[in-house]
Amino acid sequence: MSLRDEYDLIIYVSPEGIDIEDNGVRTVDADYRSKIDHTIREMLNEYKHKNLLTVKGTTEERIATIISHIS
């Protein structure tokens, strides 16, 4: 059973435009980050959802995009 259709909205947060932050927890390996992002995008393409929102840009732009979509 797929839970995909149980969600009203799926938000994909693109790493595009955001620098990798060395906060002592996250990896700073750009290749690893790219591979993970590629895998996520492949899954999103394979298990298409009727309401997928992709957000990019600064943190403020991302928040504004999400708020405008759900308001």
N, CA, C and O of each residue as an XYZ file, in Angstrom:
284
protein
N       0.840     -1.181      0.000
C       0.000      0.000      0.000
C       0.887      1.248      0.000
O       1.851      1.338      0.761
N       0.552      2.191     -0.852
C       1.308      3.436     -0.937
C       0.640      4.516     -0.102
O      -0.574      4.709     -0.167
N       1.436      5.205      0.669
C       0.898      6.301      1.475
C       0.931      7.630      0.721
O       0.462      8.647      1.231
N       1.482      7.619     -0.485
C       1.639      8.838     -1.275
C       0.347      9.641     -1.357
O       0.363     10.860     -1.187
N      -0.759      8.974     -1.615
C      -2.025      9.677     -1.804
C      -2.659     10.153     -0.501
O      -3.683     10.836     -0.520
N      -2.063      9.801      0.611
C      -2.566     10.254      1.907
C      -2.136     11.689      2.216
O      -2.670     12.315      3.132
N      -1.174     12.207      1.457
C      -0.652     13.549      1.689
C      -1.341     14.561      0.783
O      -1.535     14.305     -0.405
N      -1.708     15.701      1.340
C      -2.304     16.777      0.551
C      -1.240     17.508     -0.262
O      -1.519     17.990     -1.360
N      -0.049     17.591      0.260
C       1.017     18.357     -0.361
C       2.358     17.729     -0.025
O       2.608     17.349      1.119
N       3.212     17.624     -1.021
C       4.594     17.200     -0.798
C       5.480     18.362     -1.206
O       5.341     18.907     -2.301
N       6.388     18.736     -0.325
C       7.283     19.862     -0.584
C       8.695     19.325     -0.776
O       9.269     18.684      0.104
N       9.234     19.609     -1.957
C      10.627     19.270     -2.241
C      11.444     20.536     -2.057
O      11.206     21.540     -2.729
N      12.403     20.489     -1.152
C      13.263     21.636     -0.874
C      14.581     21.423     -1.603
O      15.405     20.600     -1.205
N      14.762     22.174     -2.667
C      15.964     22.050     -3.479
C      17.169     22.638     -2.745
O      17.053     23.679     -2.097
N      18.317     21.982     -2.841
C      19.522     22.557     -2.249
C      20.119     23.668     -3.114
O      21.068     24.341     -2.712
N      19.554     23.848     -4.296
C      20.064     24.853     -5.240
C      20.070     26.241     -4.599
O      19.065     26.692     -4.050
N      21.214     26.903     -4.680
C      21.324     28.266     -4.167
C      21.641     28.381     -2.692
O      21.754     29.490     -2.169
N      21.785     27.265     -2.016
C      22.083     27.287     -0.578
C      23.466     26.679     -0.353
O      23.730     25.546     -0.756
N      24.320     27.426      0.281
C      25.660     26.925      0.595
C      25.574     25.839      1.656
O      24.683     25.843      2.506
N      26.518     24.913      1.588
C      26.594     23.872      2.602
C      27.146     24.498      3.876
O      28.189     25.152      3.866
N      26.431     24.285      4.959
C      26.804     24.870      6.245
C      27.550     23.842      7.089
O      27.056     22.737      7.318
N      28.715     24.204      7.540
C      29.484     23.321      8.417
C      29.078     23.622      9.854
O      29.667     24.471     10.523
N      28.053     22.903     10.310
C      27.549     23.140     11.661
C      27.952     22.044     12.638
O      27.446     21.973     13.757
N      28.878     21.185     12.192
C      29.335     20.117     13.060
C      28.450     18.890     13.031
O      28.803     17.866     13.616
N      27.307     18.965     12.366
C      26.381     17.836     12.282
C      26.244     17.378     10.833
O      26.398     16.195     10.530
N      25.957     18.316      9.950
C      25.774     17.997      8.532
C      27.109     17.703      7.870
O      28.155     18.214      8.269
N      27.038     16.859      6.839
C      28.225     16.627      6.029
C      28.450     17.846      5.131
O      27.501     18.513      4.719
N      29.699     18.118      4.842
C      30.021     19.235      3.953
C      30.496     18.714      2.597
O      31.081     19.460      1.813
N      30.248     17.454      2.328
C      30.636     16.813      1.082
C      29.613     17.141     -0.009
O      28.497     16.623      0.009
N      29.993     17.999     -0.954
C      29.083     18.448     -2.010
C      28.662     17.294     -2.923
O      27.521     17.260     -3.384
N      29.566     16.353     -3.189
C      29.213     15.208     -4.033
C      28.147     14.344     -3.363
O      27.201     13.903     -4.014
N      28.299     14.110     -2.085
C      27.308     13.344     -1.325
C      25.954     14.050     -1.365
O      24.921     13.421     -1.595
N      25.971     15.349     -1.142
C      24.737     16.134     -1.176
C      24.067     16.016     -2.546
O      22.848     15.863     -2.628
N      24.843     16.085     -3.600
C      24.295     15.970     -4.960
C      23.690     14.592     -5.205
O      22.636     14.475     -5.831
N      24.354     13.554     -4.715
C      23.836     12.191     -4.883
C      22.517     12.005     -4.137
O      21.581     11.397     -4.658
N      22.450     12.524     -2.934
C      21.214     12.426     -2.154
C      20.094     13.187     -2.857
O      18.978     12.681     -2.970
N      20.383     14.391     -3.328
C      19.378     15.182     -4.036
C      18.918     14.463     -5.300
O      17.725     14.449     -5.604
N      19.838     13.877     -6.027
C      19.491     13.138     -7.237
C      18.545     11.985     -6.904
O      17.561     11.763     -7.609
N      18.840     11.260     -5.839
C      18.000     10.137     -5.414
C      16.600     10.617     -5.038
O      15.608      9.985     -5.399
N      16.520     11.717     -4.324
C      15.214     12.270     -3.938
C      14.422     12.656     -5.179
O      13.236     12.341     -5.273
N      15.057     13.337     -6.136
C      14.360     13.746     -7.359
C      13.908     12.540     -8.179
O      12.828     12.562     -8.771
N      14.718     11.500     -8.218
C      14.311     10.272     -8.917
C      13.063      9.669     -8.281
O      12.139      9.252     -8.979
N      13.044      9.627     -6.961
C      11.880      9.087     -6.254
C      10.640      9.934     -6.502
O       9.547      9.402     -6.696
N      10.809     11.243     -6.496
C       9.672     12.124     -6.755
C       9.133     11.927     -8.168
O       7.924     11.994     -8.389
N      10.022     11.687     -9.116
C       9.587     11.429    -10.491
C       8.903     10.071    -10.625
O       7.924      9.927    -11.359
N       9.420      9.092     -9.918
C       8.847      7.747     -9.993
C       7.479      7.671     -9.321
O       6.553      7.057     -9.852
N       7.358      8.290     -8.166
C       6.112      8.242     -7.398
C       5.436      9.603     -7.458
O       5.273     10.281     -6.444
N       5.055      9.978     -8.644
C       4.478     11.307     -8.870
C       3.298     11.558     -7.934
O       2.484     10.675     -7.664
N       3.243     12.772     -7.462
C       2.153     13.196     -6.581
C       1.407     14.322     -7.262
O       2.003     15.151     -7.950
N       0.104     14.346     -7.068
C      -0.723     15.349     -7.743
C      -0.427     16.770     -7.280
O      -0.750     17.726     -7.985
N       0.174     16.921     -6.121
C       0.410     18.249     -5.585
C       1.824     18.336     -4.999
O       2.019     18.295     -3.784
N       2.796     18.457     -5.900
C       4.195     18.565     -5.508
C       4.637     20.011     -5.659
O       4.482     20.608     -6.724
N       5.178     20.560     -4.610
C       5.677     21.929     -4.617
C       7.193     21.882     -4.476
O       7.723     21.292     -3.534
N       7.884     22.513     -5.425
C       9.336     22.621     -5.365
C       9.693     24.025     -4.913
O       9.225     25.005     -5.494
N      10.517     24.129     -3.881
C      10.933     25.443     -3.396
C      12.435     25.601     -3.565
O      13.211     24.673     -3.334
N      12.823     26.802     -3.974
C      14.227     27.155     -4.187
C      14.443     28.561     -3.668
O      13.494     29.253     -3.300
N      15.701     28.978     -3.642
C      16.023     30.348     -3.280
C      16.508     30.471     -1.851
O      16.889     29.496     -1.204
N      16.478     31.702     -1.387
C      16.893     31.976     -0.008
C      15.875     31.382      0.958
O      14.786     30.973      0.556
N      16.238     31.341      2.215
C      15.298     30.841      3.218
C      14.009     31.642      3.189
O      12.919     31.075      3.261
N      14.127     32.949      3.085
C      12.949     33.810      3.055
C      12.086     33.527      1.829
O      10.860     33.499      1.931
N      12.718     33.314      0.663
C      11.969     33.005     -0.562
C      11.270     31.655     -0.448
O      10.143     31.489     -0.915
N      11.930     30.713      0.161
C      11.341     29.387      0.340
C      10.112     29.465      1.238
O       9.067     28.887      0.937
N      10.253     30.182      2.335
C       9.132     30.333      3.256
C       7.975     31.032      2.564
O       6.826     30.616      2.708
N       8.262     32.088      1.818
C       7.209     32.835      1.107
C       6.504     31.941      0.086
O       5.283     32.011     -0.058
N       7.257     31.110     -0.617
C       6.653     30.211     -1.595
C       5.701     29.236     -0.922
O       4.588     29.015     -1.399
N       6.136     28.661      0.173
C       5.293     27.705      0.885
C       4.044     28.370      1.432
O       2.939     27.847      1.286
N       4.219     29.526      2.062
C       3.066     30.233      2.640
C       2.070     30.624      1.555
O       0.860     30.487      1.739
N       2.580     31.113      0.417
C       1.662     31.516     -0.654
C       0.926     30.320     -1.229
O      -0.196     30.455     -1.717
N       1.545     29.156     -1.175
C       0.908     27.956     -1.723
C      -0.171     27.403     -0.786
O      -1.172     26.857     -1.250
N       0.024     27.539      0.501
C      -0.941     26.953      1.445
C      -1.977     27.954      1.953
O      -2.926     27.583      2.643
N      -1.788     29.202      1.609
C      -2.743     30.225      2.083
C      -3.981     30.274      1.227
O      -4.880     31.074      1.486
